[in-house]
Amino acid sequence: MKAIVYTKYGPPDVLQLKEVEKPTPKDNEVLIRIYATVVTAEDPRARSGTFPPLFWLLGRILTGLIRPKNPILGGVLAGEIEAVGKDVKIFKEGDQVFGINLKGAGAYAEYKCLHEEKVLAIKPANMTYEEAAAANGAITALPFLRDKGNIQSGQKVLIYGASGSVGTNAVQVAKYFGAEVTGVCSTTNLELVKSLGADKVIDYTKEDFTKTGQTYDIIFDTVGKSSFSRCKSSLKQRGIYLTTVVGLVDLLQVLWTSMVGSKKAKFMTAGLRPSSEMTKDLIFSKELMEAGKIKPVIDRRYPLEQIAEAHRYVEKGHKKGNVVITVVGSK
């Protein structure tokens, strides 16, 4: 089978299209023919071996201290089950599925074997494989807003980085829970964020939301570009600041506010939760998508052989929603 392989950390050119052995499912595994995957913001970090200082060691332990532990990247997939192991009970051959395999990766390939109890579900009936692969951001947005933020109907919620993969989903998830949503993004993405249901949009190139005098029940920074100290004055009493990226100062603020004060800073590693929890959220997001409450946003599409170019684009940090890789049909 064809796969994108990297054997050393480095720039996008370390990603090479190669022929590798097609996997065979174990008794409790399914073999998925992958139709689409995505390049997440985390993929270039894993490829280059560069992680935030606070998480550098953890990142390298997960991906490989000296060289990549897993030569095939890709933690998101959508495809069709081609074969099942003899003990598989949840899925059958021909099932159209989508899922997330952040710890094991391996989706930059034509085939992947997954344990049937990993984060896998039947894909939304009203979506293509590419759209299903692009739905991964909901698995981060949901637990942050619902579990850490305890989002409630009628609350005022601000989403910083509202045009990214997590941000576009966070806007829609917050609207689903009945919040009044303000999205913060750049000039070129204002209309996109409005189209997703945001009640208000702020162009961060022209206006600083912390200086508007508005206060919010939840401020969710989906891109790690703000801080609790900067946003504190924009939080209501008992307001919550959520962030997907933390440095040492942020972590100390999370610990400090857990003990002192009414305004809280919170963080979680959404992708490292138990598979059972993530699968429930995957199924819930599927139901939301089938009901038209969430629609994935696709910025660009690349064939598998152009994945290095996709990495270069994602590394610029300006993607809108998701960058999808079409696997089937790649040469």
N, C-alpha and C positions, 0 to 999 in steps of 0.2 A: 504494500500500500504506500501511498505518498504521504509524507509528513514533513513538517518544518522542524528541523533539529538544530540544537545549538550545544556545543561541547565546551564552550568557554564563555565567560562574561565579557561583554563588550558592546559596541555600537550595533545598530540594526543589521549590519552586514554579517554578523555572526549567525544570523538565522538562515539556514540553508535548506532548500527543498531536496529531499532524499527519498529513496525507496527503502522502506524498513519492513520487518516481518509483521504480517497482519496478526493481531492478537486472537486468542481462542478463549471463549468464556469458561470460567470455572463453574462448578455445579450451582453456585448461588449468584452467578453473574449474568448480565445481558450484554450482547455485542451490539453496539449502536453504529450504524452507518451515519456519519456526521454530514449534515447538509450545510450547517452554518455555525459559526462561532463568532466571538467578538474580541477586539483588542481593548481590554480595560485599561484604566490609568495605572493599575498595578503591574501590568505585564511588562512595560519597559523597565520598571525598577527591578523586576525579577531577572530580566534579560541582561541588564547591565550590572546587577549585583549591588546597586546603590539603594540604600534604604535610609529613612530618617535616622539621625544619630541615636536617638533613644531606642530604636528598634533594629539597629543594624545587626547586632549579634543574633537576635531572634530571627530576623529575616534570612540571614545566612545559614542558620541552623536548619531552617525550613527548606531553603532552596539549595543548599550545599555550601560548605565553608570555603573551599578552595575552587571548586568547579561545580557546575550545575549537577544536582543530584538526579533530577528528572530532565532528560534532554529534550522533551517535548512540552512546550508551554500550552496555555489555554485552559482556563477554568470554567468556561461556559460553553454549552453545546445545545444544538437542536438537531434531531435526526430521526431515523427509523430503526426500530429493533429488528436486526437481521437474524439473530439466533439467541436462544436462551439456554442456560444450564438446566440440568435435570431437576434441580431442587427449587427453581424459580416459581413463585406463586403469584406475584403481583402483576407481572407483565407477560405479554405473549409476542410471538413473531408478528411483525407488521404494525405494531403499536407506534404511533408517532409521538415522540417524547421531547421534552426539553429539561435541562437540569444544570446543576452547578457542581463542579468538582475542584474547588479551590486548592485543597490540600494535595491532591494527586495530579492535577492539571492533565495534560495529554490531549486537549481538544484541537490542537493545530494539526489535525491528521484526518484521514478518511474514515478511520474506525477507532473506537474506544470501548473497552470493557469496563463496566461498572457493576458493583454489588447492587442488587435490586433494592436494598434498603438505604442506598445513598440518596443524595438530594436530586430526585428524579420524579417526573410526573408526566401524565399525558398532556401534550401541548394544547393550548387554546384552539378550539375548533375553527374560530374565525380569523386565525392568523397564519401567516406563512412561516416557514422555518426561520427565515431571517428576522422576522418580527419577534418570534418566540425567543430567539437567542438574545435579542435586544431588550428583553424584559428583565434582565438580571438586576438592574438597579432597584427594582421594587423590593428585593430581598434584603437590601440595606435600609431603604427608606422606611419600610414597615416597622421593624423592631425599634429603630431609633425613635420614631414619632409615637408609636403606640405604646411600647414598653418602657423606654427611657423617658420619653416626654409626657406620657400619659395624656395624650391629646384628647381634647373634649370639644364637642360641638359649640360653636359660638366664640371660641378662642381666637385671638389674633396670632398668626404664625408668620414668621419671616423666614424665607428660604434663601440662603446666600449661596451663589453658584447654581441658580435655578435652571440654567440651560444645559448642565452636564448630565451624565447618565443617572446618577443618584438624584440630582436636583430636579430633572424633569419628572421623575417618578414621585419625588417628595411633594411637589406641587399638587399632583393629582391625588396622592394618598391623603394629604391634608384636606383637600376639598371633599374627598369621600367621607372623611370623619366630621365634616360640617364646619371646618375652620374658615376664617377670613384670611386669605393668603396674600402676602406680599412677596413678590419674587425680585431678587437682585441679580442683575446680569449686565452684559455690555450692550451698547447701542444696537448692534446688529441682531441681537437675540430677543429684543423686547417683544416683538410681535409673536414669536414662537411661544414665549412664556405666557403671554396673554391667551393664546389659543389653547393652552393646556388648562385654563381655568383660573389663573391668578387674578385676584380682584384688583390688585395694584402692582405696578412694576417700577423699579428704581434702577436707573442707569448709573452704575457705580463709577463710570468715567466722568459723570457730571455732578453727582450728588452723593454725599456720605450719609448713609441711613442712620448713623449714630448721632447725627447733628440735626435731624428733622424734628426732634421733640416727641416723636411717636414711640410708644412702648408696646411690647409684645409679651404674650404668655410663653411663647417658644421662639427662640432663634436657633435655626439649624444651619450650621456652616457645613455644607457638603463637600467643600474643597480645601478646607484647612487654611484659609487665607485671613482669618480674623483671630480674635482671642476673647476669652471671657472678660478680661479687664477692660478691653475696648468696648464690648457690648453690654457691660453690666448696667450702665445708665439707661439703656434702651429696653431693659427687661422690667416687667411689672414686678411688684412684690410677689414672691413665690414663683417668679418666672424661671424658666429653665433654658440654659445654653447647651446646645448639643454640637459636637464636632466629630468628624470622621477621622481627623488627623491630629495627633497630639505630640507636642514636644515636652521637655522636662517641666517647663513653667506651667503648661496646660495641665499636666498630670498632677502637679502639686496643687493647682487650683481645684481640680476635681476632688482630691482628697480633703483639702481645706473646707470647701463648701459643703462637703458631705457631713461635716461636723458643726459648722458655724454659718450663721446667716440664713435668710429666707430665699435668696437667689442661688440657684444651683448650676454648676457646670458638670456635664455628664459625657461619658465616652463609653464606647463598647467596640469589641472586635466582632462585628456582625457575621463575618465569614468564617469564624472559628467556633461558632455555636454548634451544639450537637446536631447531627444530621436529621434527627427526628423533628427538632424545632424548625430547622430550615425547610424541611419538606412540607410541613404544615403551612409555612408562609408561602412556599412556592405554589401550593394548591390554592391557597387563598388569593394570591395574586392572579392565578389563572382564572378564578371565578370573577374577579374584578375586571379582567380583560375581556372575558366573554360577555360580561354585562355592559361593556363599553365605558367603564369607569376609569380605566387606565389604557392608554395607547402608547406603545413604545415609540421612541424617536430615533430615527436613523439618519445620521449625518452623511456618511460615505460608505460605499461598498467596494471591497477589493477582492480579487480572486486570491486563492491560497498562495500562488507563486509571487504575489506582490506584497506579501506580509511585511517585508522590511520597510516598504514605503508607507504602509499603514502605521507602523511603529513610529516612523519619523513624524507623521502627522499628529498622532496622539501625544507625542512628547512635547509638542508645541503648547499644549495645554488649552487649546481653544475649541475642542470638538463640541458639537451640539448633540447631546444625547449619546448615541453609540456609533462606533465604527465597526461595521460588520464584515466578516470574512466569509465569502462563499466557497465552500469546500468542494462540493460535487461539481464535476466538470473542469476542475483545475488540471493543467497540463504539467 
